[in-house]
């Protein structure tokens, strides 16, 4: 796969490059205390009929310092699940397309 360029305006280009090809959109906001909060959102809904998919983390919200390790943990679990679950395997391609389109 050819690496997609990340917008020079992206606040966390390394995270976008790492998680975008895995189906995650990464963005940040400032909260009411003006602290930066980074979000990682999986770009597809998992099928409701998948019992193992319930409880998987598809939205991570934390500080920039904690984001990388926390995202790697949750993304790895979701990666393994979408590779072994027939119901959820089909959503990964769409999530990757949407995440890469947002770079």
trRosetta pair geometry for C-beta under 8 A, 3 or more apart (Angstrom, degrees):
i j d omega theta_ij theta_ji phi_ij phi_ji
1 21 6.6 134 109 -141 150 127
3 17 6.9 18 -162 -148 114 103
3 21 7.8 -65 -121 -58 66 135
4 20 6.9 -98 57 121 123 141
4 21 7.7 166 16 -70 104 92
4 100 5.1 135 -10 -160 160 100
4 103 5.1 120 118 57 124 155
5 103 7.0 156 94 129 44 123
6 10 5.0 -64 164 19 106 149
6 13 4.4 141 105 -144 147 94
6 16 4.7 118 -127 96 132 133
6 17 5.7 -85 -40 -59 134 88
6 20 7.6 -177 -93 -11 102 154
6 103 4.9 -89 -112 -173 61 106
7 10 4.7 119 69 -33 87 92
7 13 7.8 -146 67 -100 53 100
7 103 6.4 176 -12 155 81 57
8 13 7.8 -11 -123 -77 34 138
10 13 4.7 113 83 -79 118 73
10 16 5.2 -35 175 -17 154 154
10 26 7.9 64 -171 89 117 100
10 103 7.2 -30 -66 -160 146 64
11 27 7.6 82 33 -156 113 49
11 28 4.9 -74 74 27 150 127
11 36 7.8 -161 164 -154 147 131
12 15 4.1 7 136 27 117 118
12 16 6.3 139 97 -21 73 87
12 26 5.9 -89 78 139 119 128
12 28 6.6 106 -12 -32 115 120
12 38 6.4 37 -22 -125 157 128
12 64 7.1 -166 -89 -131 129 103
12 67 7.6 -37 -149 98 164 156
13 16 5.4 -55 -144 38 37 114
13 17 6.2 36 158 -19 70 104
14 17 5.9 -54 -148 38 30 109
14 18 6.2 26 155 -17 64 111
15 18 5.7 -59 -143 40 31 109
15 19 5.8 -8 172 11 70 114
15 26 4.6 -171 124 -177 112 168
15 38 7.2 14 102 -171 178 139
15 40 7.4 -115 172 -85 121 111
15 67 6.6 -18 -106 128 145 128
15 68 6.8 -123 -95 -91 100 78
15 71 7.1 75 -148 51 108 168
16 19 6.9 -71 -129 52 19 84
16 20 5.1 30 176 -36 63 120
16 26 5.0 -136 -81 53 65 120
16 103 5.7 128 167 -122 122 91
17 20 6.4 -32 -109 25 16 114
17 21 7.7 9 180 -6 45 105
18 21 7.9 -99 165 33 18 95
18 22 7.6 -15 142 4 57 119
18 68 7.9 37 73 -135 163 88
18 71 8.0 100 106 112 122 131
19 22 5.3 -69 -155 46 50 110
19 23 7.9 -72 168 59 73 43
19 24 3.9 -46 158 66 111 124
19 26 5.6 101 65 -43 129 119
19 40 6.0 -58 157 -140 165 123
19 71 6.0 -58 -82 164 141 133
19 75 6.0 -121 -125 -95 99 152
19 99 7.4 -109 127 -173 74 143
20 23 7.9 111 -178 -14 29 10
20 24 6.6 -97 -80 68 30 66
20 25 7.3 54 -107 -98 75 43
20 26 7.1 -87 -58 7 81 101
20 96 7.9 88 153 -150 58 63
20 99 4.5 176 -153 145 63 107
20 100 5.5 107 162 -85 108 57
20 102 7.4 -151 -127 66 110 89
20 103 5.4 36 -135 -70 160 114
21 96 6.3 21 -164 -145 41 105
21 99 7.4 -144 -52 100 16 126
21 100 6.7 53 -88 -77 56 106
22 75 5.4 52 129 -169 150 122
22 78 8.0 106 158 88 109 112
22 79 6.3 -52 -155 -81 115 110
22 96 7.1 -94 169 -99 5 92
22 99 7.6 -43 67 85 45 168
23 42 5.7 24 125 -151 104 78
23 43 5.4 -139 -180 36 73 95
23 44 6.6 -48 -172 7 124 106
23 78 7.8 -122 71 127 126 130
23 92 5.9 -100 -61 -153 148 63
23 95 3.1 36 -153 123 115 115
23 96 4.7 -59 -77 -64 77 59
23 98 7.7 47 -150 56 69 91
23 99 5.2 169 -152 -11 24 141
24 40 4.9 3 180 -174 128 98
24 41 6.6 145 -157 69 72 33
24 42 5.7 -45 -97 -93 74 52
24 43 6.8 -177 -109 -16 20 90
24 71 7.2 132 155 -162 169 116
24 75 6.3 -68 -33 -103 143 116
24 95 7.7 19 -52 163 40 112
24 99 5.7 62 57 -121 23 143
25 40 7.3 158 77 -154 44 49
25 41 5.0 -20 58 61 96 91
25 43 5.4 95 -23 -70 102 106
25 98 7.3 -60 -54 125 114 93
25 99 5.2 -145 -63 -120 68 78
25 102 5.1 10 -122 72 110 158
26 38 6.8 -3 -168 -176 93 101
26 39 7.1 167 -149 87 46 56
26 40 5.2 -13 -98 -101 78 77
26 71 7.8 10 -99 -121 115 157
27 38 7.6 170 93 -152 30 60
27 39 5.5 -12 64 58 76 101
27 41 7.9 -15 22 9 99 107
28 36 5.5 2 179 -171 131 96
28 37 6.3 157 -157 80 76 44
28 38 4.8 -37 -96 -99 94 62
28 39 6.8 167 -95 13 37 75
28 64 7.4 4 -110 -76 137 99
29 36 7.7 154 82 -152 34 53
29 37 5.3 -18 64 61 82 98
29 39 7.0 33 1 -14 99 115
30 34 5.3 -3 176 -145 123 43
30 35 6.6 149 -155 68 72 28
30 36 5.9 -42 -98 -92 72 51
30 37 7.1 142 -117 13 20 83
31 34 7.2 -82 68 -13 59 13
31 35 5.3 -10 39 56 105 85
31 37 5.3 71 -40 -21 102 126
35 63 7.4 -51 162 -112 117 93
36 63 7.3 86 87 -148 77 64
36 64 5.7 13 103 -29 122 114
37 61 6.1 12 172 -173 113 88
37 62 7.2 169 -155 92 76 10
37 63 7.0 -60 -114 -91 55 42
38 60 8.0 -6 110 112 84 95
38 61 7.5 173 86 -145 45 44
38 62 6.4 -25 60 70 87 61
38 63 7.1 43 17 154 96 15
38 64 5.2 104 -25 -88 127 60
38 67 4.3 -14 78 -89 140 148
39 59 6.9 -22 -164 -166 98 84
39 60 6.8 151 -158 82 46 59
39 61 5.2 -7 -104 -99 79 77
40 59 7.3 165 85 -152 57 38
40 60 4.2 8 49 49 101 107
40 67 7.1 134 -26 -164 114 102
40 71 4.8 97 -11 -114 167 117
40 74 7.7 147 90 75 131 129
40 75 7.6 -67 152 -60 146 108
41 58 6.9 39 -160 147 58 75
41 59 5.1 6 -110 -110 77 79
41 60 7.9 -147 -65 29 43 64
42 58 4.0 -81 31 -155 120 87
42 59 7.3 -101 14 -58 79 54
42 78 6.3 -141 -95 -162 143 164
42 95 5.9 -22 177 -147 79 138
43 94 7.4 -144 114 124 96 73
43 95 4.2 139 70 -151 85 70
43 96 7.7 174 60 -37 126 18
43 98 3.9 -170 162 86 137 121
43 99 4.6 -155 -8 -53 145 84
43 102 7.7 -168 -98 0 140 133
44 91 4.1 162 138 176 145 106
44 92 7.3 -130 34 -81 152 23
44 94 5.2 103 -93 90 130 104
44 95 3.7 -90 -8 -69 112 97
44 98 7.1 150 -57 26 80 136
45 91 7.1 -120 72 -138 43 144
46 50 5.9 -82 158 49 106 134
46 53 4.0 -166 151 -179 141 137
46 56 6.6 79 -24 54 163 128
46 58 6.9 -149 -13 -67 108 142
46 88 5.3 -9 -144 -116 95 111
46 91 6.3 -148 -105 39 50 166
47 50 4.8 96 76 -14 93 103
47 53 6.6 112 59 31 66 163
47 87 4.6 -107 51 164 144 108
47 88 6.1 -135 18 -79 97 66
47 91 7.2 -159 -29 -38 81 130
49 87 6.0 -138 84 -143 96 148
50 53 3.5 56 100 4 122 119
50 54 7.1 175 98 -21 72 72
50 85 6.0 56 -141 176 131 141
50 87 4.3 -175 -76 91 106 140
50 88 5.4 35 -86 -47 167 103
51 54 6.2 -43 -163 16 38 111
52 56 7.8 48 139 -41 65 113
52 81 6.5 -171 127 -141 113 112
52 85 6.1 -153 69 -93 127 135
53 56 5.5 -59 -163 8 51 124
53 81 6.6 129 -96 166 70 139
53 85 6.8 153 -57 148 99 171
53 87 7.2 -105 -24 95 134 119
53 88 5.4 156 -83 -72 128 134
56 74 7.8 123 179 -164 75 88
56 77 6.3 -172 -139 123 96 113
56 78 5.7 112 177 -91 128 85
56 81 6.1 -77 -98 8 148 169
57 60 6.3 63 152 -69 122 82
57 74 4.2 -69 78 -140 123 128
57 77 7.3 70 34 68 92 134
57 78 7.5 -101 67 -50 66 112
58 78 7.1 109 -94 -99 71 141
60 67 7.1 121 130 -142 124 75
60 70 5.6 153 -159 125 133 112
60 71 5.4 -165 63 -89 166 75
60 74 5.7 176 -66 39 122 154
62 66 4.5 -87 150 86 132 115
62 67 5.3 175 78 -81 103 67
62 70 5.5 71 18 41 158 161
63 66 4.9 75 58 18 88 100
63 67 6.7 -131 91 -35 42 86
64 67 5.6 -39 -143 1 30 124
66 69 6.6 -73 -168 49 53 100
66 70 5.4 40 149 -17 87 123
67 70 6.0 -75 -145 45 25 106
67 71 5.7 20 167 -18 69 115
68 71 6.1 -63 -145 38 21 107
68 72 6.3 21 159 -20 62 108
69 72 5.7 -52 -145 33 30 112
69 73 6.5 33 155 -21 63 105
70 73 5.8 -55 -155 32 31 113
70 74 6.5 15 157 -5 66 108
71 74 6.1 -63 -143 45 32 100
71 75 5.5 29 162 -19 70 114
72 75 5.9 -56 -134 42 24 109
72 76 6.1 29 162 -24 61 109
73 76 6.1 -60 -153 31 22 110
73 77 6.9 18 153 -15 59 106
74 77 5.7 -52 -151 34 36 112
74 78 6.4 30 154 -13 67 108
75 78 5.7 -58 -147 43 33 108
75 79 6.0 41 152 -26 67 105
76 79 5.5 -48 -143 33 31 116
76 80 6.5 31 157 -17 63 103
77 80 6.0 -55 -152 35 29 109
77 81 6.4 27 152 -18 63 110
78 81 5.5 -55 -145 38 33 113
78 82 6.2 25 161 -14 68 107
79 82 6.4 -62 -145 39 24 101
79 83 6.4 18 157 -15 61 113
80 83 6.0 -68 -152 39 28 109
80 84 6.4 -2 162 1 66 117
81 84 6.4 -79 -146 46 26 94
81 85 5.5 0 173 -3 71 123
81 88 6.0 -9 137 87 94 154
82 85 6.5 -56 -112 46 26 98
82 88 4.9 -106 -110 127 66 104
82 89 5.6 127 178 -104 67 45
82 91 6.8 -107 -128 64 119 88
82 92 4.4 116 163 -63 144 121
83 89 6.8 80 -115 -110 20 96
83 92 7.9 42 -62 -48 61 162
84 89 7.9 -177 48 -71 16 105
85 88 4.1 35 92 32 123 105
85 89 6.1 -175 83 -36 59 80
86 89 5.8 -39 -136 9 27 118
87 90 7.7 -75 168 21 28 101
88 91 5.7 -52 -165 26 60 113
88 92 7.5 71 146 -37 76 90
89 92 6.3 -44 -168 5 41 114
90 93 7.1 -49 -170 24 44 103
90 94 7.7 30 146 -2 67 110
91 94 5.8 -64 -161 45 49 110
91 95 5.9 51 147 -26 80 108
92 95 5.6 -58 -147 36 32 112
92 96 6.3 31 157 -20 67 105
93 96 5.8 -56 -150 35 30 110
93 97 6.5 31 153 -19 64 105
94 97 5.7 -52 -148 35 33 112
94 98 6.4 27 157 -14 66 107
95 98 6.0 -59 -148 40 30 107
95 99 6.1 27 156 -18 66 110
96 99 5.8 -57 -142 39 29 109
96 100 6.1 23 161 -15 66 110
97 100 6.2 -62 -146 40 24 105
97 101 6.3 26 156 -23 62 109
98 101 5.7 -55 -147 33 30 113
98 102 6.7 25 156 -19 62 107
99 102 6.0 -64 -157 33 32 109
99 103 7.5 49 147 -42 62 89
100 103 5.8 -28 -160 -5 44 116
